[in-house]
Each structure stands twice: as structure tokens, then as C-alpha cells.
Amino acid sequence: MKVRLFTLAAAAAVTLASQGVAQQNDSLERALADLNSGLTAPAGQAGVAIGGDFRARNRWFDDDYSAFTNNRDIDTRARLTFTFNVTEDSTAFVGFNGRESWGDGGLGSTPGRFDDPVDTFQLTRSWVTVRNMVGDGGTAKLGRDYYTPVSGRILGTDDWDNRPATQSGIWYDHPAGGLNLHLAMLNGIEKGYGPTPHALADANDDMVYVAALDWTCDMVEELGPVHVRPYWIRNENTGAEFATWLGLLFSGELMGFGYEAEYSSYDMGLSEGDAWYFNTSLELDALESLPGVENGGIDITLSSSDLMFATTGTVVYHDAAGFSDKLGAGGLWTADTDTWQVGLNFSPSAGWNGRVAVINVQTGAVEWDEIDVSLGHTFNGNLEGWFGYAMVDPKGNAASNEDTFWATLDLSFGN
């Protein structure tokens, strides 16, 4: 078949060449392209885009205990991605991830080696998307990928992790007349197990469902555009009782103040609780009068969650309440937690961004204050650097002060 195609192409080229000098330059290329289009590759294929990123991350930690003083760790992470544009309406993607767990421990040491079963370079993401698959105007996605619905305070992927959490399932998005409908069905942990199918299987479902809207309301001119995002999340992977979150997030700008507010109610059988979040920010032109400062602003954040409130445990948690990440995987809405923080953002010079924040956290019977200082810059070669310092002052005589210093260098490559 290939020989026959080549023969036809050559014959077509000779025929075209005999038609005149004006067509001689491109006739062969055109004939070959026309004959091979859709035969040697999938129709409409636009090629593949290769990309990725490399990160080196350093942590220095000191909690004033002699046995744990000066923990200095370095780890690296590398990701490689391939995006295949199959047609104008379909895309395939695969992504690989390799990481260390705080450095290479060397020979005879398990933690931190790229060739460990846990840390080895692995295929962690793989999905396909198809737009307008059945003529409905929506986009369907199937596979495994990072996933952060709405704000990520209940379910989300934290890129700060060396191996960010991924979810496997089906996603569907539709403009829905400006309401921007989003649906998802995610795999939970399969509850059926045994020597034969369905042996000892749990009668309950094991899926996680998400339904959300993203609507921009501009009906009240005085309020400006308000982004309204109602959502419903149901986790049927929790046992006899299912966990359900019903919430609303809205954001916008009013009289020069940017704002974001979110409320969520949690229900799992006899366990019920609420959580809320509020943030506002304002650009401060007065900071430009300071020597060496180009611009800046102030932001204020408040949050609270009830004793019976819970998250999925897979949330965006880094810097949710300070660089120390003392709240852990529960994030800002860890049960029985109240926080407030005030931050001052500034740009000391072109290409540099800094922030100073004061934070207070009360979780259960534990309370601490934290001061964070950070500075970011893009160096030559598009190398992005970020440096953060957290000073934690726990309340109570039994607790000791803690210091955490972060330094990261990121370099993205490809598309």
C-alpha cells in the first residue's frame, strides 16, 4: 500500500510539474501532503507538545529541642508531560513524576531514592478529553489527573507535595447558558475483596461525586461582577454513613476591595458541622512612596470550622495557615479550628515580590502565633526562586518555639 501511494504521489508530481513553471516549486510537496493526509497519521493530528518542570526544595527546621535541632533537608522533583492534539476536539495527555523524600539517603537507606518503589519515576497522570462528543456542546474528560474543585479546601491537589494527589474518574463541563456546569465522578477505594468477584463486597457505593456551578452575576451595577460558585460534594467511601458537603463560594471586587467568601455545611450521619472563610485585599498606593518599593497591598483572612466538621484529607494545605504547615493535611478547615491572618504584600523592585504576614491559629486546645516572611524572583534562564521563613510561637509553657526556612528553585521547560 505504501509503495502504491508513493507511486501515485510521484505520478501526480510529474503531472503537476508539466503544467507550468509557476507551480514547480511546491507541486511535489503538495501532492505528497494531499495523498498522505489522514493515511499515515490520525486525521487532524496536530502533533505532540512535550513539557515538564524540575524543582529543588530545601527545608531547615529547628524546634529548640537539642535532639531535633538543625534538620536540613533537600529534595528534588521532576515531571515530564506529553500532550497529544489528536484532533481539534480531542486531546490525550500523559504525565510522569519522579521525586525524592528529603534527599538521597545513600546506599543501604530506603528513604529518598528515585529508584524506590514509592519514589521512582512513574506514570501518575493519564487522561483524554473530547469536546462536543455527542453534539451537546460540553467537554468530557476520562482518566487520572490533578483535581481541585472550587477552592480546594474540601478536596484538592496541593502542588507543594512532591507527588501531588491525583484522582481517577470522569469529568464533564458544559457552558449551560453562562452557568458553567461542572460534574465529576471519582473512584474511591474499592470495598469489595475476596477470592471471587463480589466476595465479601460492601453493599455501599465507593465513589465520590461533585456537582458545581460557576456563574458570574452582574445584575447589580453597584456590586460589580460577582462570581458565584455553589457546589455539592458526596463521599460514599466513608462506610455506613456517607459524607456530604453543601457550600457556596463567591468573589469579586467592591469599592477597591477584592474579596472571597466561602461557606460549607458538612453532614455524615450524626456528625454535622459548618465552616466558613473570608478574605479581603486592598492595593496600597501609599507604599509606592517608600524608597525602593514599586507597589504593594494588604490582605486580611478569617476562617473557622466546627468540631464536627471534616474534609476529605486531600486538600490544598501549604500556606493555608502559615508556611509551617502545622495544621497538616486537614488544611485550613481542620476540625475545631479558628484562624486569622494579616499580610502585607510588596514589590521591592521590578521582578521581586515579597510578603510579611502575622497569623494566629487555634485548633482544639492548641494555639500558636506565626510570623511569615517570603520573597520570590525569576532569575536568569527563567529559573524561579522562592524563599520563605516561618517563626512559630506556641502558647503554653510546655511548647517550644519553631523556625522553618524554605528555599525552592523551579525551572519549567517545553510547552
C-alpha angles and dihedrals in degrees: 000000000000091000091051092049091050091049091051091048092051092048091049091049092052091048093049092046091057092057096076148306094266092066099042098091099061106019097097095047091046093049093050093046093049094049096044097043108117094000107078093034137021112286113270095009110163097187134250132299116213120202145143146144142242125214133186113193128190128193128188115188132183124174098175093253111122093221092057103031120132101012101180117184136171125192135173135211130193127188129187123190136188120196116191117199097206096173136339088276104035133063134180124200137186126181131190126202131195124179148166127225099228101317138323109298092203130225115349093014122109105197121084106014121131090220095057114114089243098043103032122121102276142172100255102162132041127156147143130214129200124190121212091359096169098019094267097120094241133116122237124199127189130183139042125318147135110290132191114167119197108332099343094235092120102027125006152124118256111209088198088078116091087229106029116211116265131198129210120213148075126307129191130187129183131175089226095191094307096317091100101213119212125190130175138177113193133189117253125191110300107246098193115089138153143096093297133035113284092008109152088353118169112240091222124091120254102206135110117221128198129187122176144158129211109200130169112214116199099159095112108061094196091059096046121211111340119196109217119193116179115182144181124201124184124187111195092175096083102089129252093353124052121224117229132185123193115185151152131217123187133174141173144120129279127181092341094312119116114210143182126186132178134183126186134179121206127206129179112155108290092356113092130162146151135224134188140186133194131183132174131178137187133191112235113212089183090073090067088070091065115097112264095004116118100183143333148166146199129243132191125198130188128179141168137180130187126243091253096045119110140179130209089260089240103093143130099274112155111107090357087129103002139319092277090074089208092155090064128196094344089071125195093334097056107151117277095008133141124184141176130181139176120201135189115206121196142165108218091189141344111307095012126103126185140177138190118194138180115206136185122195129186115182117169108313093337125093135175143167122224135193117201128193122183140173130188134188141164109232130199114301091033090283107159116211128192128181125187134178126192124191112192122197109189119203118240133051095260094061126081132212118265131206125195126182123189129192123177133178118195129187121182121197139186123009 
